[in-house]
Amino acid sequence: MKTTQASVWHYRVVRPLGAGSMGEVYLAQDTHLDRPVALKILTAESARIPEHRRRFLTETKAVAALNHPNICTIHDAGETEDGRPFIAMELLVGETLNDRLSRAGLEMPELIEIGLQTADALSAVHARGIVHRDIKPSNLHVSATGCVKLLDFGLAKRLVVESATKDTATLVQTQRGEVLGTPNYMSPEQALGKEVDARTDLFSLGVVLYEMVTGRVPFAGESLNETIEKILHGTPETLTRFNCAVPVELERVILKCLRKAPKERYQSARGLIVDLCGLRESLR
């Protein structure tokens, strides 16, 4: 990964931190405020694609509208000298939940705390009329002290806006249309290309909770079509088959998140928070 310049505005690029299909992330130093930041810059190729620029702007506006301890903070935004949009974000120290799960399993109190903090972040997101649409372990950052930060609002959608757009990285096509999301974590309504609301994020969080408990996602097929078929019609295997220590109440909570019909799930993140708080207290 290369950068075309040693600095962007008053941000001095130090070194690359990572890269995705659309953006590159660098460790940088804010020379005005003398603090480290994470600089996310749209790749040169993506910057030439109007839809990618729009999605990058969507992420910037969605996160900038939020002020929550469990959501990564945006400090600044603009364009590089060669016309690539960038955002300067809070520098996070730790690892993604995906990396954390790849190393070892989670103790039940830690698992519930991660679920609680994520649900609290979603409550704030939904209160602003935003649906994240891509809740998954790689979009959750966990610090060494256990603080969770929700990342990557590139697929976020305001509920008042009607839209259906393509994403080259996470596009799934079905006979009913084109939908956005990451296959294993999508809700049934996402898989069908239907309109989504806050309850689709709660379904995806249920998938993440299931994975934290069992070490596997509940709806995984050997092909994309088989995965979608399981999301639409499959029944998750009981969690105790993979983890005999899971509390009965936690299994009930997770399976409620994973109901096929949105009206049968938690109707808001607040409802999920209440039940997870009760579980946390019962384990003390």
C-alpha positions as CSV (number, residue, x, y, z in Angstrom):
1,M,0.0,0.0,0.0
2,K,1.4,3.4,-1.0
3,T,0.5,6.9,-0.3
4,T,1.1,9.6,-2.9
5,Q,2.1,12.2,-0.3
6,A,3.8,12.5,3.1
7,S,1.0,14.7,4.4
8,V,-2.7,15.5,4.0
9,W,-3.7,19.0,5.0
10,H,-2.2,19.4,8.5
11,Y,-2.0,15.6,9.0
12,R,1.5,14.1,8.7
13,V,1.2,10.5,7.5
14,V,3.3,8.1,9.6
15,R,2.6,4.7,8.3
16,P,-0.2,2.5,6.8
17,L,-2.5,0.7,9.2
18,G,-4.6,-1.3,6.8
19,A,-6.7,-1.3,3.6
20,G,-10.0,-2.4,2.3
21,S,-11.7,-2.6,-1.0
22,M,-12.4,1.1,-1.1
23,G,-10.2,2.8,1.4
24,E,-6.7,3.0,2.9
25,V,-6.1,3.8,6.6
26,Y,-3.0,5.4,7.9
27,L,-1.6,6.4,11.2
28,A,-1.1,10.2,11.0
29,Q,-0.2,13.0,13.3
30,D,-2.4,16.0,13.6
31,T,0.2,18.8,13.6
32,H,-2.3,21.5,14.7
33,L,-3.5,19.7,17.8
34,D,-0.5,17.4,18.2
35,R,-2.4,14.1,18.5
36,P,-2.4,10.9,16.6
37,V,-5.3,10.1,14.3
38,A,-6.4,7.4,11.9
39,L,-6.6,8.8,8.4
40,K,-9.0,7.0,6.1
41,I,-8.5,7.9,2.4
42,L,-10.6,6.7,-0.5
43,T,-8.3,4.8,-3.0
44,A,-7.5,6.5,-6.3
45,E,-9.6,3.9,-8.2
46,S,-12.6,4.3,-5.9
47,A,-12.3,8.1,-6.0
48,R,-13.1,7.9,-9.7
49,I,-16.3,6.0,-9.1
50,P,-19.3,8.3,-8.2
51,E,-21.0,5.6,-6.2
52,H,-18.0,4.9,-4.1
53,R,-17.5,8.6,-3.4
54,R,-21.2,8.8,-2.4
55,R,-20.8,5.9,0.0
56,F,-17.7,7.4,1.5
57,L,-19.6,10.7,2.1
58,T,-22.5,8.7,3.6
59,E,-20.2,7.2,6.1
60,T,-18.7,10.6,7.0
61,K,-22.1,12.3,7.5
62,A,-23.5,9.4,9.4
63,V,-20.7,9.2,11.9
64,A,-20.3,12.9,12.2
65,A,-23.9,13.2,13.4
66,L,-23.3,10.8,16.3
67,N,-21.6,11.5,19.6
68,H,-21.4,8.2,21.6
69,P,-18.6,6.5,23.6
70,N,-19.2,3.3,21.6
71,I,-19.0,4.8,18.2
72,C,-15.7,5.8,16.5
73,T,-15.4,9.6,16.4
74,I,-14.7,11.6,13.3
75,H,-12.5,14.7,13.8
76,D,-12.3,16.1,10.3
77,A,-13.0,15.5,6.6
78,G,-11.8,16.9,3.3
79,E,-10.0,16.0,0.1
80,T,-6.4,15.3,-0.7
81,E,-4.4,17.3,-3.2
82,D,-5.2,14.7,-5.8
83,G,-9.0,14.8,-5.1
84,R,-9.5,11.8,-2.9
85,P,-12.0,12.2,0.0
86,F,-10.6,11.5,3.4
87,I,-11.7,11.5,7.0
88,A,-9.6,11.9,10.1
89,M,-10.9,9.6,12.9
90,E,-10.2,8.8,16.5
91,L,-7.2,6.4,16.6
92,L,-8.3,3.2,18.2
93,V,-5.9,0.9,20.1
94,G,-6.8,-2.8,20.4
95,E,-8.2,-5.2,17.9
96,T,-11.4,-6.0,16.0
97,L,-13.8,-8.5,17.6
98,N,-13.1,-10.7,14.6
99,D,-9.4,-10.8,15.5
100,R,-10.3,-11.4,19.2
101,L,-12.5,-14.4,18.3
102,S,-9.8,-15.8,16.1
103,R,-7.4,-16.0,19.1
104,A,-9.7,-17.5,21.8
105,G,-13.2,-17.8,23.1
106,L,-14.9,-15.2,25.3
107,E,-15.9,-15.6,28.9
108,M,-19.6,-15.1,29.4
109,P,-19.3,-11.7,31.3
110,E,-17.1,-10.3,28.5
111,L,-19.4,-11.6,25.8
112,I,-22.4,-9.9,27.4
113,E,-20.6,-6.7,27.9
114,I,-19.6,-6.6,24.2
115,G,-23.2,-7.2,23.3
116,L,-24.4,-4.5,25.7
117,Q,-22.1,-1.9,24.4
118,T,-22.9,-2.7,20.8
119,A,-26.6,-2.5,21.5
120,D,-26.1,0.8,23.2
121,A,-24.3,2.1,20.1
122,L,-27.1,0.9,17.9
123,S,-29.6,2.6,20.1
124,A,-27.9,5.9,19.5
125,V,-27.6,5.2,15.7
126,H,-31.2,4.2,15.4
127,A,-32.3,7.3,17.4
128,R,-30.8,9.4,14.6
129,G,-32.8,7.5,12.0
130,I,-29.8,5.5,10.7
131,V,-29.6,1.8,10.0
132,H,-26.0,0.5,10.0
133,R,-26.7,-2.6,7.7
134,D,-23.3,-4.2,8.2
135,I,-23.0,-5.3,11.9
136,K,-20.3,-8.0,12.1
137,P,-17.2,-8.8,14.2
138,S,-14.8,-7.0,11.8
139,N,-16.8,-3.8,12.3
140,L,-16.6,-3.9,16.1
141,H,-13.3,-2.8,17.8
142,V,-12.5,-3.9,21.3
143,S,-9.8,-2.0,23.3
144,A,-7.6,-3.6,25.9
145,T,-9.9,-2.2,28.6
146,G,-13.0,-3.8,27.0
147,C,-14.4,-0.7,25.4
148,V,-16.3,-1.5,22.2
149,K,-16.4,0.9,19.2
150,L,-18.7,0.5,16.2
151,L,-17.0,1.1,12.9
152,D,-17.6,1.4,9.2
153,F,-20.8,3.2,8.3
154,G,-20.2,2.8,4.6
155,L,-23.5,0.9,4.1
156,A,-25.5,3.1,6.5
157,K,-28.9,4.3,5.4
158,R,-31.2,6.9,6.7
159,L,-34.7,5.5,7.2
160,V,-36.3,8.5,5.4
161,V,-34.3,7.8,2.2
162,E,-35.4,5.2,-0.3
163,S,-32.4,3.7,-2.1
164,A,-31.0,0.5,-3.5
165,T,-27.4,0.6,-4.6
166,K,-24.6,-1.8,-5.5
167,D,-21.5,-2.4,-3.4
168,T,-18.7,-4.2,-5.2
169,A,-17.4,-5.8,-2.0
170,T,-20.5,-7.0,-0.4
171,L,-23.1,-7.3,-3.1
172,V,-25.4,-10.3,-3.0
173,Q,-27.8,-10.8,-5.9
174,T,-31.0,-12.9,-5.5
175,Q,-33.9,-13.5,-7.8
176,R,-35.8,-10.7,-6.0
177,G,-33.1,-8.0,-6.6
178,E,-29.9,-6.6,-5.3
179,V,-29.1,-6.1,-1.7
180,L,-26.4,-4.8,0.5
181,G,-24.7,-6.5,3.4
182,T,-22.2,-9.2,4.4
183,P,-23.9,-12.5,3.6
184,N,-23.5,-14.5,6.9
185,Y,-24.7,-11.5,9.0
186,M,-27.6,-10.4,6.8
187,S,-31.2,-10.4,8.0
188,P,-33.9,-12.2,5.9
189,E,-35.2,-8.9,4.7
190,Q,-31.8,-7.8,3.6
191,A,-31.3,-11.1,1.7
192,L,-34.6,-10.5,-0.1
193,G,-33.6,-7.0,-1.0
194,K,-36.5,-5.5,1.0
195,E,-36.6,-2.3,2.9
196,V,-34.9,-2.5,6.2
197,D,-35.2,-0.8,9.6
198,A,-33.5,-0.9,13.0
199,R,-34.6,-4.5,13.5
200,T,-32.3,-5.7,10.7
201,D,-29.3,-4.5,12.8
202,L,-30.6,-6.4,15.8
203,F,-30.8,-9.5,13.7
204,S,-27.2,-9.1,12.7
205,L,-26.2,-8.4,16.3
206,G,-27.9,-11.7,17.2
207,V,-25.7,-13.4,14.6
208,V,-22.6,-11.8,16.3
209,L,-23.8,-12.9,19.7
210,Y,-24.4,-16.4,18.5
211,E,-20.9,-16.5,17.0
212,M,-19.3,-15.2,20.3
213,V,-21.1,-18.0,22.2
214,T,-20.5,-20.9,19.8
215,G,-17.5,-19.9,17.6
216,R,-19.6,-20.2,14.4
217,V,-22.3,-18.2,12.6
218,P,-25.9,-19.7,12.7
219,F,-26.6,-19.6,9.0
220,A,-23.6,-20.7,6.9
221,G,-23.8,-22.7,3.7
222,E,-21.2,-24.1,1.4
223,S,-22.2,-21.6,-1.3
224,L,-23.8,-18.1,-1.3
225,N,-27.1,-19.5,-2.4
226,E,-27.1,-22.1,0.4
227,T,-26.2,-19.4,2.9
228,I,-29.1,-17.2,1.8
229,E,-31.5,-20.2,1.9
230,K,-30.5,-20.9,5.5
231,I,-31.0,-17.2,6.4
232,L,-34.5,-17.3,4.9
233,H,-35.6,-20.7,6.1
234,G,-33.0,-22.4,8.3
235,T,-33.4,-22.9,12.1
236,P,-30.2,-22.1,14.1
237,E,-28.8,-25.1,16.0
238,T,-29.2,-24.9,19.7
239,L,-26.3,-23.0,21.3
240,T,-25.8,-25.6,24.1
241,R,-24.7,-28.0,21.4
242,F,-21.5,-26.0,21.0
243,N,-21.3,-24.4,24.5
244,C,-22.9,-26.1,27.4
245,A,-22.1,-23.2,29.7
246,V,-24.5,-20.7,27.9
247,P,-27.2,-19.5,30.2
248,V,-30.8,-20.4,29.2
249,E,-31.8,-16.7,29.2
250,L,-28.9,-15.7,26.9
251,E,-30.0,-18.4,24.4
252,R,-33.5,-17.0,24.6
253,V,-32.2,-13.5,23.9
254,I,-30.1,-14.5,20.9
255,L,-32.8,-16.6,19.3
256,K,-35.3,-13.7,19.7
257,C,-32.8,-11.5,17.7
258,L,-32.7,-14.2,15.1
259,R,-36.4,-14.5,14.4
260,K,-37.2,-14.5,10.7
261,A,-40.1,-12.0,11.0
262,P,-39.0,-8.5,12.1
263,K,-42.1,-8.1,14.2
264,E,-41.1,-11.1,16.3
265,R,-37.6,-9.7,17.2
266,Y,-36.8,-7.0,19.7
267,Q,-38.5,-3.9,18.4
268,S,-35.7,-1.7,19.6
269,A,-32.2,-1.9,20.9
270,R,-33.4,-0.6,24.2
271,G,-35.4,-3.9,24.7
272,L,-32.3,-5.9,24.0
273,I,-30.3,-3.8,26.4
274,V,-32.8,-4.4,29.2
275,D,-32.5,-8.1,28.8
276,L,-28.7,-8.1,28.5
277,C,-28.4,-5.9,31.7
278,G,-30.5,-8.5,33.5
279,L,-28.2,-11.2,32.4
280,R,-25.2,-9.3,33.5
281,E,-26.6,-8.8,36.9
282,S,-27.5,-12.5,37.2
283,L,-23.8,-13.5,36.5
284,R,-22.4,-11.3,39.3
